[in-house]
Amino acid sequence: MIIKMSEEKKKILVTWDFSQAAINALKHAVKIGKIVDNDVALFHVTTDIAQTDEAEKKLKEASAVHSSDLDHDISYILKNGSIFDEISDYASNENNLVNFAILGTHGIKGSQKLFGSKALRVINGSTVPFMVVQNEPREKERFTDIVFPIDFKSENKEKLQWAIFLGKYLNSKVHLFKVPSRDKSLTKKVNVNLNFAIRFLIQNNIEYEIHSAAEGKSFMKETLAFSKSVDADLILITTTKHMTLLDLIFSAKEQYLIANDAGIPVMCVTPRASFAKVSQFMYG
């Protein structure tokens, strides 16, 4: 039951709009790509086919400049349509071997608070996990501390493959942060998820610690406060399953973490997208 990785080389996609936020995302992708031996590709979507030639010219220039600056080969992918559809369609094609995607954001601002985070809409429609970053990567070589919130939902198991992947290849400690509950049934479910995670972390020789949130407080706020206290490099979450327009309008709870004021990167796993791959990834 030890994790095995595919021999085929995978790629990390960077959602690309030529902004500073996108450049920050690219720097994260290159840093991780060098460690895990993944290719890196800029993913740009035009909404007007008449923009294609100009967009491709700019993409070629950007890939060349950043390949030189970051000392890593960077390709590009150009699509026409909606970013909400195109990145998911591309990533879902197994021949494209997409590992995950990285999106740069400045957080939730202005009208996005009312109409729902654009980032969250892209993430929730994706068939691969998204890492959302706000700032450039830290100077230290690797992620050393990953926070893994655990509650009573079965979807917790779906993000475990990424705790294993990141913990194994980035040499990270995983902080299992569990929600408190006075309900015996919910407590049992939390402990089942906790024990499941511990079992596979041990089998893959990944260092971990167990922590509990305080009772009577927002678990999301407690998760962020804890992440700050351990100077976390990443928070690993699952997004709301079957998210609706109402979730977006009224600010789905994960937006609080994705746009966190500490600028901590957040990896988001969409439950319905990743579950089928869990057993293959964890059992080899």
LINKATA-V425714 format. One record per run of one state. SS is the DSSP state (H for helix, E for strand, C for the rest). FROM is the first residue (numbers start at 1). TO is the last residue. Records with the same first field share a line. If there is no record, write none. Layout:
SS=FROM-TO + FROM-TO
This chain:
C=1-10 + 16-19 + 37-38 + 47-48 + 71-73 + 81-82 + 92-93 + 97-97 + 105-111 + 116-117 + 125-129 + 134-144 + 151-153 + 170-172 + 179-183 + 204-207 + 213-218 + 230-233 + 239-244 + 250-253 + 259-264 + 270-270 + 284-284
E=11-15 + 39-46 + 74-80 + 98-104 + 130-133 + 145-150 + 173-178 + 208-212 + 234-238 + 265-269
H=20-36 + 49-70 + 83-91 + 94-96 + 112-115 + 118-124 + 154-169 + 184-203 + 219-229 + 245-249 + 254-258 + 271-283
